[in-house]
Amino acid sequence: MSREGGFFANLDWLTVFLYFILVTLGWFNIYASIYDPVADLSILDMSINSGKQVLWIGTSIILIIVILLLDFRIYESVAPLLYGVFILLLIAVVIVGKEINGAKAWFQFGSFRLQPSEFTKFATALLLGRYISTNSVKLTEFKSQLTAFVIMLFPVCLIMLQPDLGSALIFFSFVIPIFREGLPPIYLVAGLSLVIIGVLTIVLPIHIIAIILGSVGVIWILLTSKSLKNILLTLLIVGAGIGFSSGFNYAFDEVLPKYQRDRILVIFYPDTVDPQGAGYNLNQSKIAIGSGGFSGKGFLDGTQTKFDFVPEQSTDFIFSTLAEEHGWLGCAFIIALFIALMMRIVFIAERQKSQFARIYGYSIAGIIFFHFTINIAMTIGLFPVVGIPLPFFSYGGSSLWSFTIMLFVLLKIDMHRTQVLMRG
């Protein structure tokens, strides 16, 4: 790296600026989400979440300095070790972790909590980048595809033992860098098809789905080759789709816990779910968001917020605070900041000479995109409530530390983008 202009000369300051403005705005919104006009406590008061968040922000700055001072080559070298450590922690948390809201996902150390799944995303991004950038790996070959998917999905299996559906879903964001590096599009088509069939299974009877799939199969045969091979392949795919629908229906009705099933049903059949039970969080969130209107009620003037109508408002439902107090304009501004950050990360990833660095960059962009999209979608009723924090906004040390580490490791590697990464 060129030393001209100082040690931080090659640091991408635009990304740093976007990070700090998001963290700062998130801090103010955490204060707004727990603000009590009667107590009128200071934003720095350590008895409330905004005061505690200052500690997480301060320690995050320390983490940033440490990351930028370390040799950039270390992050690829330690990828297997980090992945193994966090896999062990995911196993340990199921055994000795603290159960909160039905999930054993946290280690408790006094008043301090650590969620290993947040940091496992970072380790998985590193290991995936290290593996795919190996010369012998070709994502057009089944063996390489299988290994990449095992790296991605093994943590999902362990996280579902907690169970923490929200954290598990985020790991599917790694399909983005895998696809960028050459995964055949058929996997995306198949995955999207299964998602569509799953949604249809929730809203339609099995026999209707069978008719739909059969009709699609017939149309496909008529529009394409009518060879015996094509007919048999089409019948096989239609049969597999019907089989998947039947299995999904059984798992949804018999395996999925009732509270998770109700969180999904409230999206499609809100009148069938107890509005004071599974539907309460979503209903209150939508009321708060809708009441903000175009320009909002003003900072600290949100009535839904001040009177604690929305549960988990400083964590999973922080977006409802933003929408109520700052309206459509405030939401549009924050969404624009997130889009700018993700576009900048993709730009940084694309300018890397190292394949490892490019894969890692796309992994971080995918993780932030999934968090951002799912969190906002669940607060407005377009996605089931699964407990996913909004990056840099939701209260919590594990989340802020995790996103800080992931982002600034990318920036550290980017500072040395003209150098060739040598595998240690």
N, C-alpha and C positions, 0 to 999 in steps of 0.2 A: 504494500500500500504506500502510496505517496504520502510523505510527511508534510508536504507543502500545505500551509494553512492550518497546521495543528493536527492533533490526534483524531479529532472528530470531523475532519474536513470532508471525508467521504460518507458521512452519516446522512441518511435521507431525512432531512429536516422537515419536509412536508408531512411525512408519515408521523414523525415525532409530534408535530403540531396537532395533527388530527387526533392522535392518541391522547394528548394532554387536554385538549378541549372536550373530548368525549368523557374522559374521567372527571373533569371539573364539573361539567354539566350534570353528569350522573350523580356526583356528590351532592349538588344542590337539590336534585330531585329526590334523593334519599331523605334529605332533611324535610322536604315538603311532604313526603309520603308519611312521615311519622310526627309531623308538627302538631303540637297541642297548644291552641291559643290561650288556654288557661294557665298551663305551666310556663309557656313562653321561654323554653330553654334555648340556650345558644346552640348554634350549629356545631360548635366545638365541644359541647358537653359530652363527656365520656360515658354518661349513663344512657345515651340514646345511640341509635345506629349510625347517624351521621358523624358523631364524634368518634365512634369506633372505626368508621371507614377511613378517617384521617390516618389512623395507625397503619391500615392496609395500604393506603396510598404512599405513606412515608417509607414503609418497608419495600414497596414496589420500586421506588426510586433507587433504593439501595441495590435491589436485584438488577435493575437496569445498569447501574455502574459496574457491578461485578460481571455481568454478561458481556459488556463492551470491553472490559479489560482482559477477559480470557482470550486465549488463542482460538481463532475461529475454527480451526481444524478439529478441536476437541469434540464438537457437537456431533459430527459424523462418527468419530471414533468410539464414543461412549454409547451410541444408540442401542446396541444389543444389551448392554448392561442395564441401562435405564429401563428398557422395555421389560427385562426380566424382573427387576426390582419392583416395578409397579404392578406387574402381573401377580407377584407374591403379595403385595399390599391389597390387591383386589380380593385375593383369597382370604387374607387375614381379616379384612373388614367385615366379611360375612360371618366370621367366627366371633370376633371380639369387638366389632364396631357398635356404635350407639345407634339405636333405632329411632328415627324421627319420621313422622308422617308415614309409618308403615314400611320404611326402607332402612336397611342397615348399610348406610353408605358413608358414614363419617367415623373418624377416630376422634374421641373426646379427650382433651388434655386440659382439665380444669374448665375454664370458660372458652378455651381455644378449640376449634373444630377444624379438621382437615379432611377433605374429600378426595381420595386417591384417584377416582375416575376422571377428575378435572385434569390432572397431570398426566394420566395415561394417554390422553389425546396427544400431548406433546411428544411423549416417548414413541407412540405409534407413528406419528408423522416423521420422526427422525429415522426409525427403523425401516419404514416403507421406502423413504427416499434412498437410504443406503442399499436396500435390497434391489430395487428396480434399477438403480444406476450401475449395478454390477454388469460387467461386459457380457456375461453368459445369459443374462435374463432377456427374454423376448416375450412381450405380453401377447403375442399372437399364438404362443404355444400354451397348451393346457397346463403343463407343469408349473410354468411361471405364473399363470393366472391363479392356479390353486394356492400357491405359496403366498401370493399377494393378498388373496382373500382370507387366508388363515391368519395372517398378521393383522388384518383389519377386523376380523370377526371374532377372534379368540377373546379379546376383552369384552365384547358384547355378551358372550355367553356367561362370563363371570359377573358382569354388571347386572344381568337379568336374575342372577341368584339373590340379589340384594332385596327386592327387585327395584330397579330404577330405570323405567322405560325411557324417560327423557334423555338421560345420559347415554343410554345404549343407542338411541336413534342418531345421535351426533356422529357416531363412528361410520355411518353410511355416507358421510360427506367425503370419505376417502376414495369413493368411486370417482370423484372429480379429477384428482391428480392421476389416478390409474388410467382413466379414459384419455386424459391429455397425453399420456405416454404410450398410447397404442392399444388399449383394450378394445376389442372388436365391438362395434355398435350394437350387435345382437344382444349383448348382455344388458345394455340400457333399455332396449326395446322389451326384452323379457321381464326385466325388473319393473318397468312402468306398467306393463300388462298385468303383472301380478297385483300391483297396487290397485289398479282399476277394478280387477276382479274382486279383490278384497272389499273395496268400498261398495261395489254392487251387491256383494253377499250380505252386507249389513242392511241394505235398503230393499232388497228384492228376494223373493223365495228362490230356492235352488232350481226348481223346474223352469222358472223364467230365465235364469242365467244360462241354463243348459240350452234353451231355445235360442237365446241371443248368440251364444258361442257357436251353436250348430249352424245358425243362419249365416254368421260371418264366415264360417268354414265353407259352406256351399258357395257363397258369393266369390270367395277367394279362388275356389276350384274353377268356377265358370269364367273368371276373368284371367286366369293364368293357364298353365299347362294342365291338361286333363289326363296326364300320364298316370299309370298305376302308382309309381313312386310318389308323385305329388299328392295323389289322393290319400295314400296310406300315411304320409307324413302329416297332412292336414288333419286327418282323423286322430292321429296320435296326439297332436298339439291340442285339438279340441277336447279330447278325452282327459289329457293332463290338466287342462284348465278347469274342467268340471270336477275332477278329483281334488284339485287345489281348493276350489270353492267349497266343496263338501268338508274337507279337512279344516279350512279356515272357519267355517260355520260352527263346527264342533268345538274347536279351540276357543272361539269367541263366547259360546254359550256355556261350556263346561269347564274350561281351564282358566280363562281370564278372570281375575277377582272381580267381584260385583262393582266395587267402587271405580275400577278402571273401565269396566264395561259401561257404566253409567256416564262416565266422562266422554265416551265416544258417542253414546246414544243421544246425549244432550245436543250434539251438533246436528243430528239428523231428525230426531224426534224430541224437541224440547218440552213438549206438553206431556210426555210420558215419564219425565224424570222429576223427582221432588225438587221444587224451586228453592226449598230451604236446605236441601242436601247437596247432591252432586251438581245441581244447576246453580247453586247460590253464587259461587265465585265468578262464574262467567256472566251471570245476569248483572251482578253489581259492577263488574268491570265494564260491560257494555253501556250501562247507565252512566257511569263516570265519563267514559269516552264520548258518548253522545252529548252529554251536558256541556262539554267544553266548547261546542260550536266551532265557529271559524277562527276566533282569536283567543278563546279561553277565558277563564274567570280571573286570571292573574295569579302571580306567585304567592303561595301560602293561602290562597282564597278558595281552594277547591272544597266544596261542602262534603262531597262523597268521601274525600280524602280525610278531612279534619275529623269527621265523625266515624271513622273506621268501618265504613260499610264494606270496603273491598279487603278481604283477607290477603295476607302475604304481599302487601302493597309495596314494601320496600325491596322485595326480591323478585318473585316471578311476575307480579303484576305492576311493576314500576311504570310500564308504558301507560297505564290508565291514569296515573298521576300526571304524567307529562301531557296527555291529551286533555284532561279536565282543566288544568291550569293554563295551558298554552294553546289549546285548540288545534285546528287543522294546520295553521301556520307553523306552530312549534313542532308538530309531528313531522311536517314536510321538511323542516330544516334539519331535524335530527336524522331522518331517513336519508336525506341528501349527504350528510356527513358520513354515515355508515357506507353508503354507496361509493362515496369518494375514497374512503379508506380501503374498501375491497378492490376497487379499480386500481388504486395505487399499489396494493400488494400484488395483484396480477401483473402490473407493469414491471414491478421489481423482479418477480419470478421470471418473466420472459427475457429480461436482460442478463440473466445469469449464464455464464459459460459452463458452469458445472450442472450436470443433470440432477445430481443430488439436491443442489440448492433450488433448482426449478421445481422439483417435485415437492420439496418441503414448503416452498412459497405457495404453491397451489393448495397444499394441504391446509395451511393456515387460512387462506382465503375461503376454502370450503367450510372449515369449522365455524368461522365467523358468520358466513352466509347462512348456514343451517341454524345457528343460535338465533341470529337476527330475525330470520324469516319465521321460524317456528314460534318464537316467543311472541312476536307481534300478532301472528295468525291466531294463536290460542287466546290472546286477550280480547280479540274482536270476534271470536266465535267461528273462525275458519279452520281450526285445528283443535283436537282434544287437549285438555289441560294436562300436561305431562311434566311440569316442573322444570322448565329450562330457563336459566337466567338470561337477561339481555346483556350482552358484553359491555363492560365498563360502566354500566348503569346500575345493575342490580347489586344490592348490598351483599357482601361476603368476601372473605379473604381468599378462599380457594379459587374462586372464579377470577378475581382481579389478578392474583398472582399468576394463574395459569395463562390468561390472555397476555399479560405483560411479558412473561417468559417467552411464549411462542412468538410474539411479534418482534421483540428485540433480539432474539437469536437470529431471526431472519435479517434484521437490519445489520447485525454484526457480520453475518456472512456476506451480505450485500456490500459492506464496506471493502471487502477483499475480492469483489467479483472479477477483477482482472487477473487474479491468481488462480492457479489450478489446485483444486482440492486433491490432496494425496491421502489415500485410505490408510488409516493407522491400524 
